[in-house]
Amino acid sequence: MSLEFDITLRYFRSKKRNIFISLLTLISILGVLIAVTSLIAVNSIVSGFEMEIKEKILQNEPHIIILPKNSAVTEEQFYQQIDKIKNIKNIEVITPYISSTVLISSFNNMNAVKVNGIEPKIAKKAYGIFRTLKKGSLNYIETPNQAYIDMKRKDDQFFIFEKIYQYMSDLTLNSEEREEIVNDISILINRTIEPPTKTTPCVYIGKALSESLALQVGEELKLITPFGDIGPTGVMPKTRKFRICGVFFTSLYEFDQYNIYMPIKEAQKFLGITQITGIEIKVNNIYKSDQTVSSIEKKIDLESFSVSGFSKMNKNLFSALQIEKTGMFLLLALVILVSSFNIIATLTLIVNSKRKEISILKSLGMTNSSVRKIFLYKGMIIGFIGILIGSIGGAVVTHFLKQYKMDENLYYIPNLPIRVNLVEISIIIAITFIVTVLASIVPANRAAKITPVYGLKGE
C-alpha cells in the first residue's frame, strides 16, 4: 500500500474529523449513490419497454417485405419471385398476403380496420398471433360453424353453473321452484345445438377490437368495403358477414385495434381482387436480415419489385425509441454532474481545513504529485463507495419493479417490462467513476500548490 493511499484511509478512519466536512462527504456519497441507482433503474425500464416493443413487432410483423412497384404486376409474377428466393439461407417462411382498409361494424360500434389476407396452412408458422391466441382456435378456419357451436355450449355451461349455484345457495326456494331449476338444467344438458343455416368465413381479431365491438368468439361481425358492384348511382359499398374464430393479444394496442386476419382466398373474394399486395418473409436470424435482403435483391426482378427490411419499415419507431432513451440518459446524467459538484465542494473544504497538515507533509519532503494523489484517492473512494452501494440499490429496485403488477386493461401489459443490460450498466458505472475522478482533480491541484511556508504562517 502506498503512503498516499494509507494517508487517505487514515483520514476516513479518523475520529477527529470536522462534523461539517464529514456530513459533506456523506452527502457526496449519497449523490453518487442516487445517481447510479436512478440511472440503472430508469435504463432498465426504458430498455425493457424498447425490447418489449421490438419483440412484439418482430413476432407479429414480417421481417422482410417484397412489394410491387406498379399495379400491373400479376399474381403469377409474385409466385415466380417466391420460387426464385425460397432456397436462400436464413429464410424461414415466405407467404403472399393481401392487405386493405375496410370498415368493421357490430350492433353497437363501427371502426376502420386493416384486413390481412393470409395463407391458412402456414399461418401458425408465419404469424406469432396464431401461436398464442387468447381465445378461439386456428382449427376453426376450416369449420367456422364449430366456433358458433362451441360458443353456444359455453353459454349453456355458464347457465348450468348459474342454475346449480342458485339451487345450492338459495334456501328460500320451494319444491316446485327447485324442480323447475332441475328441469332447466336437464334441458340445457341435453340440448342439441344446431349449426347456422349459412356458413360464414372466419376472421381473427385483436383483443382491443373485440372489446370495442363487444363481440366474442363465435359471433358475427360485418365488414364493409367501398370496392363493390356498380349500381345506378355508381360504385356501391359491399358488405359481408364473417364469424370471429379467434381473438389474439399482442400487448400492442394499436396493432390489436386495427388488424384483422382471414384466409387469402376469402379476402380476394370479399375485396373483389385477384392481385396480391405483397410477399412477407420471416427469417431465422434477425441480425442477418440485411444480408438476406441483399441476397433477395440479387435474385428478384427489381424493375417490378422492391425489398424492405424490418429496420427500414419501422425506422421512425426505432429512431423515436432511441431518442427517448438517449434523452432520458442525458437528463439523469445531470444527477451525476450535481454529485460531482458536491465532491468538488467537499474536497475543497477539506483542502482548506488541512492546509497545516499539507504544509507539514511537504516540509517533510512529500512532493506535489503525492499530495495530489491523496485527494484524488479521496474522490475515487467517495465515487467507489457511491457506485458500489448504488449498483446494489439499482439491482434491488429493478428486482422489485419486476414484481410490479400493472392494470392490463389500462396499460395493455401485465407487468412492468424490465431488461437489465450489463453492457449499458457497465458504461453507466464507468462514466460515473470517471466523472468523480475528474471532479477530484481541481481540489487536488489546489492542494498541491500549497507551500510549506504558506501553510506554517503564524506558527
KOLMILO-743307 format. One record per atom (N, C-alpha, C): x negated, y, z negated. Coordinates in steps of 0.001 Angstrom, whole numbers, plus 500000, padded with zeros to 6 digits. Layout:
XYZ/...
***
This chain:
499145498797500000/500000500000500000/499113501247500000/499416502198500884/498611503412500985/498873504339499797/497938505240499553/498070506196498460/499287507088498663/499482507545499903/500607508452500193/501950507776499896/502083506513500325/503342505793500113/503562505510498635/502463505233497904/502559504973496472/503031506224495732/502513507404496124/502938508666495502/504422508910495773/504868508612497003/506286508791497358/507175507900496499/506791506649496313/507582505725495496/507573506144494031/506421506659493551/506338507134492166/507317508281491939/507464509122492968/508416510229492818/509844509702492668/510205508678493442/511556508115493346/511791507461491990/510714506902491416/510870506230490115/510720507179488931/510301508396489173/510028509342488089/511304509712487336/511180509815485987/512327510200485154/512357511690484877/511368512445485393/511272513873485093/511691514746486283/512408514126487218/512807514880488397/513845515947488042/513828517012488832/514836518060488697/516205517478489064/517198517688488182/518528517106488413/519138517618489712/518933518912489996/519495519510491213/518899518867492471/517583518672492457/516914518058493604/517333516591493741/517499515893492614/517954514500492649/519346514404493256/520192515387492894/521550515407493453/521509515644494958/520634516552495410/520489516815496845/519981515572497582/519069514846496955/518567513605497559/519699512598497734/520529512488496685/521668511578496747/522641512001497843/522875513312497951/523780513828498991/523215513538500382/521903513670500531/521257513365501814/521451511899502193/521292511017501211/521506509581501457/522962509316501818/523879509968501081/525308509792501377/525650510295502774/525008511400503190/525256511936504535/524879510936505608/523698510330505468/523261509314506434/524175508091506363/524532507692505141/525400506533504933/526744506721505633/527378507875505405/528694508152506004/528595508203507525/527515508816508027/527326508925509478/527230507543510116/526403506674509537/526210505332510106/527485504507510003/528137504550508834/529387503797508654/530449504243509644/530604505564509796/531612506099510716/531313505709512155/530050505840512552/529673505513513932/529894504034514239/529524503154513315/529707501718513535/531188501370513628/532001501911512703/533431501605512678/534132502134513927/533901503410514246/534575504013515403/534107503370516700/532790503122516812/532267502479518024/532873501089518206/533073500354517108/533665499020517190/535118499085517637/535849500094517168/537254500242517568/537349500625519042/536565501635519457/536605502082520859/536162500955521788/535097500235521406/534625499106522219/535679498006522272/536389497820521152/537447496809521110/538574497138522063/539022498403522044/540085498819522966/539620498711524418/538374499121524673/537825499046526027/537791497607526521/537302496697525683/537225495294526068/538616494682526219/539544495068525336/540918494554525417/541551494933526747/541395496198527144/541981496660528404/541318495972529587/539986495891529564/539269495253530677/539655493786530815/539744493075529691/540092491656529739/541491491450530292/542428492304529874/543805492169530367/543884492472531854/543138493496532290/543129493843533714/542523492702534529/541386492173534072/540712491103534805/541517489811534786/542322489623533749/543127488419533642/544354488485534546/544913489669534705/546190489799535400/546113490504536750/544990491131537038/544814491795538319/543763491043539140/543814491163540472/542793490496541295/541417491098541085/540383490265541217/539010490750541096/538554491416542392/539026490872543517/538716491421544835/540004491422545656/540179492428546462/541383492518547278/541014492862548718/541685492219549661/541490492484551088/542779493076551632/542699494267552217/543868494971552729/543717495268554221/544836495292554942/544765495638556366/544557497138556552/543886497505557640/543647498917557921/544781499547558730/545657498712559303/546796499229560070/547958498246559994/549116498676560397/550331497857560292/550443496813561402/549513496834562358/549580495888563481/548986494530563128/548366494419561957/547757493152561544/548852492120561280/548711490939561882/549729489901561764/549435488951560612/550456488158560266/550296487162559198/549235486129559579/549195485781560857/548212484804561334/546780485306561113/546563486609561330/545232487181561129/544798487097559667/545756487272558746/545442487152557319/544925485750557005/545634484737557487/545231483360557198/543918482998557892/543620483646559016/542323483447559670/541182483946558789/541411485085558124/540387485626557216/540195484713556014/541290484133555534/541191483201554400/540336481996554766/540521481467555967/539721480326556434/538233480681556525/537934481938556864/536540482362557025/535794482455555696/536518482814554633/535841483110553358/536064482055552275/536866481034552542/537248480092551484/536070479294550919/534974479192551677/533819478413551209/532723479264550572/532981480557550390/531982481424549765/531843481069548280/530601480973547823/530360480665546410/530909481770545516/531291481391544328/531823482296543288/533306482583543461/533896482259544621/535339482457544796/536080481290544157/537002481613543248/537778480586542552/539137480372543210/539841481471543477/541188481386544053/541349482452545130/541964482057546246/542348483007547296/543835482850547528/544570483939547475/546005483857547679/546545485092548391/547389484892549408/548053486042550033/549169486550549126/549537487789549264/550610488336548434/551372489416549202/552554489702548684/553381490789549217/553697491736548071/553654493003548321/553918493999547284/554785495118547843/555803495506547070/556677496608547493/557409497164546274/557768498425546343/558513499064545254/560008499002545537/560774498539544551/562233498431544681/562883498940543392/564206498941543388/564953499273542175/565464497994541541/565449497953540223/565975496807539492/567072497300538562/568174496558538483/569291497024537660/569910495868536895/570461496208535745/571265495282534958/572538496029534582/573316495466533669/574587496092533321/574420497423532602/573206497695532069/573065498920531273/571866499790531638/571116499424532686/569916500199532977/569478499989534415/568607500910534900/568043500796536244/566634501368536228/565679500638536821/564284501057536846/563693500852538234/562635501596538517/561828501336539706/560723500375539309/560535499308540084/559528498301539759/558761497899541013/557651497236540791/556819496722541881/557064495219542013/557565494803543177/557784493390543453/556494492782543973/556087491655543380/554895490932543818/555310489553544310/555186489330545612/555469488018546171/554223487152546118/554303485983545482/553117485146545234/553361483719545708/552267482984545878/552345481559546218/552596480759544946/553756480109544812/554080479400543564/553106478289543210/552539477603544222/551687476439543960/550402476795543217/549898478010543427/548644478398542763/548855479562541793/550132479814541440/550444480956540570/549757480850539217/549748479647538643/549174479471537307/547671479694537309/547022479307538405/545583479449538513/545183480873538869/546027481539539655/545680482868540169/546090484002539241/547118483778538413/547655484864537591/547707484440536128/547034485220535291/546974484904533872/548321484907533187/549258485683533708/550573485798533054/551314484463533016/551064483598534009/551779482327534064/551143481267533160/549945481556532650/549316480635531698/549768480913530269/550292482105530048/550711482482528683/552086483149528713/553041482487529349/554398483043529389/554974483118527979/555563484268527655/556178484462526338/557447483606526218/558224483595527291/559463482813527338/559611482244528732/560362481152528851/560608480557530152/559501479615530576/559526479238531861/558553478275532374/558347478486533864/557143478163534316/556848478225535746/557578477115536500/557981476055535787/558704474946536422/560069475377536939/560619476429536366/561933476910536803/561909477445538235/560709477738538749/560611478360540068/561195477451541153/561174476135540913/561751475181541851/563230474920541547/563619475072540279/565011474797539875/565534475949539020/565852477092539649/566303478274538876/567540478021538021/568430477116538488/569650476856537721/569348476234536362/568202475558536249/567825474950534975/567567476014533923/567069477171534357/566858478281533419/568187478726532829/569230478754533666/570570479135533194/571105478100532207/570947476800532544/571449475727531679/570737475741530326/569408475908530344/568651475941529089/569029477147528232/569335478282528894/569767479468528150/571082479189527427/572028478553528134/573330478249527531/573181477249526385/572257476293526552/572032475328525485/571473476001524233/570570476935524440/570015477673523300/571094478485522603/571980479089523398/573097479836522809/573988478910521990/574257477719522531/575089476752521804/574416476320520501/573104476091520565/572363475704519352/572434476790518294/572359478027518741/572452479150517798/573808479145517101/574876478964517885/576216478970517301/576440477758516411/575827476618516772/575951475419515931/575319475666514564/574095476215514550/573427476517513276/574216477559512479/574798478508513199/575598479536512520/576821478912511864/577487477993512569/578663477318512016/578277476431510825/577151475732510950/576702474870509851/576385475706508616/575737476842508814/575416477723507689/576696478238507029/577685478591507873/578966479062507325/579632477951506511/579589476723507034/580214475583506361/579549475309505008/578212475433504954/577479475102503738/577496476224502701/577565477468503148/577392478588502222/578691479246501780/579719479188502595/580975479870502260/581850478955501414/581866479204500105/582628478357499175/584118478697499154/584515479761499800/585931480171499800/586736479474500889/586079478707501763/586787478039502861/587691476931502326/588921476851502878/589800475751502504/589560474558503439/590265473499503247/590034472258504004/590328472433505493/591388473187505809/591739473400507214/590650474199507934/590144475212507250/589084476033507852/587801475229508040/587517474364507082/586332473514507201/586487472521508355/587687471991508498/587946471055509596/587820471756510947/588260472991511004/588161473767512245/586695474016512620/585864474312511612/584433474522511861/583794473244512392/584148472086511790/583611470789512238/584005470537513692/585256470842514048/585720470662515425/584952471561516395/584710472808515969/583939473740516824/582524473222517063/581913472706515996/580556472150516122/580562470961517074/581572470083516945/581682468902517800/581850469297519265/582640470324519518/582865470799520898/581564471328521499/580830472106520706/579567472675521191/578533471596521481/578490470555520617/577508469473520798/577816468661522048/579085468387522282/579490467513523388/579775468259524686/579635469582524658/579975470361525850/578965470118526968/579461469940528167/578609469794529348/578502471148530036/577284471615530183/577061472933530791/576950472763532299/577839473392533004/577841473312534463/576885474353535043/576100473976536037/575202474954536670/576000475977537461/575414477138537750/576115478158538548/576487477608539922/577576478088540461/578035477612541775/577071478024542889/576361479146542684/575424479627543687/574029479733543077/573055479153543761/571679479198543271/571033480529543629/570483481195542623/569764482454542856/568278482221542593/567389482792543413/565943482545543260/565373483151541980/564213482652541603/563557483037540349/562796484350540463/562748485069539349/561815486183539177/561234486094537775/560038486640537618/559367486687536315/559094488152535993/559520488574534805/559407489982534429/558632490125533119/558162491343532839/557414491621531629/558308491813530418/557722491686529251/558485491830528009/559110493214527880/558336494257528237/558857495628528130/560054495828529041/559977495304530253/561099495433531195/562295494625530722/562039493438530182/563123492601529653/563880493320528542/563140494012527670/563777494729526566/564540495958527047/563984496675528025/564668497881528519/565938497532529285/565958496356529939/567150495922530669/568099495122529785/567649494755528582/568443493938527651/568839492620528301/567869491957528950/568106490675529610/567143489630529073/567577488361529106/566734487265528651/566604486213529746/565748485220529491/565540484146530458/566861483413530719/567173483215531999/568411482534532394/569464483481532912/569345484775532556/570326485751533028/569932486312534392/570880486984535031/570652487532536357/570374489025536309/569598489488537277/569410490918537490/569576491195538977/569703492450539317/569928492832540711/568779493702541198/568229493352542358/567191494141542994/567774494877544197/567326496109544360/567834496956545450/566644497485546249/566675497281547549/565623497805548418/566239498686549497/565584499789549847/566131500670550900/565996500080552299/565188499020552438/564955498436553760/566003497370554043/567229497797554274/568322496868554536/568764496880555993/569996496465556192/570544496419557544/571007497805557984/571140497974559295/571605499254559857/573125499255559881/573711500283559261/575152500428559223/575617501637560029/576866502001559880/577410503143560640/576706504462560329/576199504592559111/575554505856558719/574023505737558690/573503504656559240/572054504467559229/571670503224558442/570428503206557940/569940502052557179/570626501993555815/571220500851555530/571930500658554259/571039499927553255/571041500332551997/570262499605550986/570713498150550886/569767497295550577/570052495869550459/569935495443549011/570917494710548531/570893494234547145/570939492711547121/570318492165546084/570335490709545923/570123490364544462/570783489311544022/570654488870542643/569525487844542506/568817487924541366/567752486982541041/567931486531539601/567458485311539330/567564484787537971/566214484899537263/566229485380536029/564998485500535246/564575484114534784/563397483696535226/562889482364534876/561750482417533874/561304483607533539/560228483726532563/559949485168532200/559431485369530996/559053486699530509/557597486626530082/556745487474530662/555322487477530322/554980488679529450/553862488570528768/553411489626527858/551907489777527997/551443490935528446/550011491148528705/549351492113527724/550111492753526855/549625493807525953/549342495114526700/549671495165527985/549574496399528769/550987496843529108/551470497870528412/552876498266528526/553254498621529957/552425499433530632/552733499864531988/552845498662532928/551952497704532753/551962496514533604/553248495718533381/553601495501532117/554795494706531795/556088495424532162/556050496729532217/557253497507532505/557542497599534005/556493497556534833/556697497883536253/556297496770537217/556061495555536739/555709494451537626/556678493289537464/557143492758538597/557917491520538593/557343490608539680/557481489289539476/556909488307540391/557990487365540898/557847486961542156/558764485999542772/558004485240543856/558534484102544329/557872483372545417/557738484257546660/556628484106547363/556337484976548500/557387484851549589/557921483665549812/558949483472550845/560231484217550495/560588484196549202/561789484919548755/561579486428548882/560345486882548605/560046488310548735/560150488749550191/559624487938551098/559722488263552518/561171488306552978/561961487345552516/563372487282552900/564143488487552356/563869488842551102/564574489963550484/564187491298551117/562888491488551340/562398492750551903/562587492829553419/562892491680554039/563099491673555483/561832491889556276/560710491326555786/559423491500556466/558755490141556641/557819490073557552/557030488860557759/555557489109557472/555161490392557503/553767490727557290/553361490547555826/552111490177555612/551548490044554270/550915491371553875/551051491752552611/550475493014552136/548960492934552035/548454491809551513/547012491679551343/546628490311550832/545343490149550532/544805488891550000/544144489190548656/544539488451547638/543941488592546301/542938487466546068/541826487827545435/540756486854545183/540336486912543721/540258485752543100/539697485618541755/538322484966541867/537364485454541112/536009484901541165/535670484193539859/534690483291539914/534268482567538717/533439483454537799/532511484197538375/531624485076537604/531894486521537994/532544487263537116/532926488629537423/531726489542537620/530587489186536983/529394490023537084/528700489881538441/529125488901539234/528584488728540585/529609489120541650/530627489863541236/531696490227542173/531192491134543296/530230492010542998/529700492903544041/528995492104545131/528220491071544731/527580490216545727/528616489453546544/529710489042545869/530780488329546571/531464489241547581/531666490502547215/532258491476548151/531381491612549386/530074491688549178/529137491801550307/529215490566551208/529334489381550590/529431488137551371/530720488100552182/531807488592551594/533095488616552301/533037489577553482/532436490742553264/532343491752554333/531566491246555542/530637490321555309/529851489785556421/530650488807557275/531751488266556717/532485487217557423/533828487660558008/534459488664557415/535791489044557900/535702490106558989/536829490371559610/536930491392560660/537080492768559997/535995493519559885/536021494811559192/536703495898560001/536983495641561271/537721496618562076/539204496616561707/539671495484561198/541093495353560849/541338495269559350/540277494948558550/540467494745557120/539411495502556305/539777495854555068/538839496471554122/538802495632552853/537648495667552161/537462494876550941/537146495808549772/537774495556548618/537515496360547416/537345495441546216/536341495744545375/536137495001544133/536917495622542990/536990494913541861/537813495387540735/537302496712540163/535974496910540169/535424498155539623/535828499355540469/535937499163541758/536358500241542658/537850500491542530/538637499405542392/540093499537542285/540508500222540986/539725500014539927/540060500587538619/539026501627538188/538427502292539175/537341503232538903/537772504344537956/538941504935538186/539404506048537347/539618505621535901/540202504424535721/540468503934534366/539169503664533622/538243502954534257/536982502624533608/536149503882533331/536212504856534236/535497506122534018/536077506872532827/537411506873532728/538068507547531600/537698506893530279/537645505561530261/537263504836529045/535833505167528633/534939505250529621/533538505548529327/533371506978528819/534098507917529427/534026509317528995/534552509454527568/535651508750527283/536230508794525932/535246508239524904/534594507141525263/533642506517524344/532437507419524112/531926508016525188/530776508919525079/531122510148524253/532309510725524511/532745511905523761/532889511620522284/533460510457521953/533615510070520547/532255509893519887/531320509293520609/529977509075520070/529273510408519806/529370511343520758/528721512651520590/529333513431519430/530656513315519294/531341514014518209/530873513507516853/530786512189516721/530356511622515442/528856511781515229/528105511959516330/526662512190516188/526379513507515474/527358514417515518/527209515676514790/527093515430513291/527734514343512826/527634513992511400/526182513674511053/525476513006511967/524055512697511746/523241513990511666/523565514948512543/522848516228512526/523070516960511208/524307516908510708/524603517548509418/523777516906508313/523721515568508345/522936514880507311/521451515193507450/520990515442508684/519579515794508879/519262517156508263/520215518092508331/520011519394507692/519951519251506176/520714518295505639/520640518019504203/519245517525503831/518684516667504687/517334516158504432/516320517295504478/516449518186505486/515545519343505589/515626520208504339/516867520498503894/517058521342502707/516475520673501462/516723519367501329/516229518633500152/514705518622500104/514084518274501221/512622518198501251/511983519577501094/512628520609501631/512108521977501473/512108522391500016/513189522085499303/513257522405497866/512218521608497082/512020520346497491/511008519528496819/509615520124497024/509338520572498249/508040521185498555/507826522419497686/508868523271497592/508758524499496795/508555524202495319/509183523128494839/509073522800493408/507787522022493083/507150521497494109/505947520680493894/504676521368494383/504705522682494511/503528523400495004/502294523123494117/502514523134492814/501398522927491888/500787521537492085/501637520506492143/501152519143492317/500428518984493654/500988519615494720/500355519539496043/498973520191496019/498889521339495340/497609522048495228/496571521208494501/497007520551493438/496082519702492679/495582518552493544/496511517918494274/496131516812495152/495137517258496221/495375518455496797/494483518956497847/493121519358497271/493135519850496016/491860520210495382/491032518982495041/491737517830494899/491047516568494632/490584515890495919/490862516538497056/490343516007498321/491380515431499259/492672515517498924/493699514991499821/493810515896501052/493854515282502213/493904516046503460/495325516506503776/495424517441504742/496743517912505201/497571516760505760/496908515846506457/497622514702507047/498239513821505966/497501513637504861/498012512800503763/499195513459503074/499128514763502864/500249515485502248/501476515409503150/501226515562504447/502333515491505411/503007514122505357/502203513072505216/502744511714505177/503650511487503972/503284512083502829/504095511902501613/505537512321501856/505715513475502497/507077513985502706/507758513332503912/506962512875504853/507552512088505940/508073510762505392/507312510130504518/507761508888503891/509028509117503061/509062510283502405/510244510616501605/511489510655502494/511386511358503633/512514511432504569/512850510072505153/511816509266505444/512050507934506011/512763507026505015/512399507133503739/513056506314502712/514510506717502550/514774508038502550/516166508519502480/516963507954503655/516375508046504871/517054507530506058/517256506029505981/516227505296505529/516318503833505462/517413503394504495/517439504010503305/518471503630502310/519863503938502849/520013505140503451/521319505522504008/521751504589505130/520802504239506018/521113503350507142/521466501947506650/520702501439505678/520938500090505160/522325499977504529/522636500912503618/523953500867502958/525057501190503954/524776502141504889/525769502491505905/526081501333506824/525064500535507167/525280499365508029/526149498327507323/525860498124506035/526690497199505243/528119497740505153/528223499055504908/529548499680504832/530302499559506144/529589499749507280/530226499618508586/530737498211508827/529934497199508402/530356495804508564/531592495503507727/531626496047506499/532776495832505614/534026496505506182/533870497741506657/535015498482507218/535583497768508440/534699497341509365/535177496649510564/535847495318510221/535354494646509172/535980493391508747/537418493634508295/537612494677507510/538971494969507035/539853495509508160/539267496242509095/540042496745510229/540555495608511105/539780494514511180/540212493356511965/541505492754511413/541668492864510099/542842492274509447/544066493182509539/543860494408510015/544954495385510034/546017494988511053/547234494803510597/548352494428511463/549029495689512006/549324495655513297/549970496796513938/551384496414514354/552238497412514449/553608497188514901/553580496874516391/553787495596516726/553675495170518127/554701495839519019/555871496133518475/556903496799519278/556542498245519586/555751498859518698/555384500261518885/554074500410519644/553055499643519247/551729499780519843/551415498707520887/552256497678520973/552138496646522013/550937495727521822/550277495796520697/549217494854520351/549411494439518896/549191493149518578/549453492671517212/548418493120516192/547152493228516621/546069493600515712/545216494696516321/544549495448515442/543622496465515913/542440495764516568/542190496008517870/541083495307518535/539725495820518065/538890494924517595/537555495273517095/536516494459517867/535493495139518350/534389494437519031/533078495013518518/532309494197517816/531025494629517275/529943494338518318/529401495401518890/528343495280519894/526997495521519209/526225494455519032/524964494554518289/523958495476518972/523991495519520303/523071496405521031/523395497867520733/524681498220520804/525092499600520539/524852499987519088/525075499045518161/524823499319516742/523331499529516508/522499498749517198/521047498928517082/520625500308517585/521263500765518652/520972502111519182/521374503181518161/522545502995517526/523012503940516504/522003504009515357/521564502842514886/520604502792513777/519284503451514177/518817503143515382/517542503701515849/517612505224515963/518703505733516563/518861507186516724/518930507876515360/519688507273514434/519816507851513091/518461507919512396/517684506851512498/516370506821511847/515432507860512471/515454507974513793/514608508963514472/514973510381514054/516288510654513951/516740511995513540/516278512316512129/516361511331511223/515919511579509830/514410511829509774/513637511115510604/512187511336510637/511874512726511195/512550513101512278/512338514425512867/512716515535511888/513786515286511102/514217516280510109/513178516449509009/512352515430508787/511336515487507722/510069516216508161/509910516412509462/508661516994509971/508473518437509518/509539519252509585/509437520688509244/508984520889507796/509690520300506792/509207520483505410/507850519814505160/507541518717505875/506246518052505708/505112518952506190/505319519627507328/504313520574507833/504141521753506880/505250522183506291/505196523295505346/504369522908504120/504541521674503662/503776521196502504/502291521114502831/501991520695504068/500587520553504465/499864521896504530/500603522986504727/499991524312504842/499650524943503485/500135524346502392/499854524896501049/498365524697500724/497746525783500323/496301525714499986/496119525482498498/495020524903498097/494764524682496657/494783525988495870/494197527074496432/494135528366495734/495537528952495556/496369528875496642/497697529477496588/498569528748495547/498398527465495448/499231526720494514/498790526871493071/497501527239492839/496990527329491458/496946528750490942/497570529676491683/497596531077491211/498312531163489869/497743531956488979/498376532167487670/497935531154486628/497116530177487041/496638529158486084/495435529681485342/
***
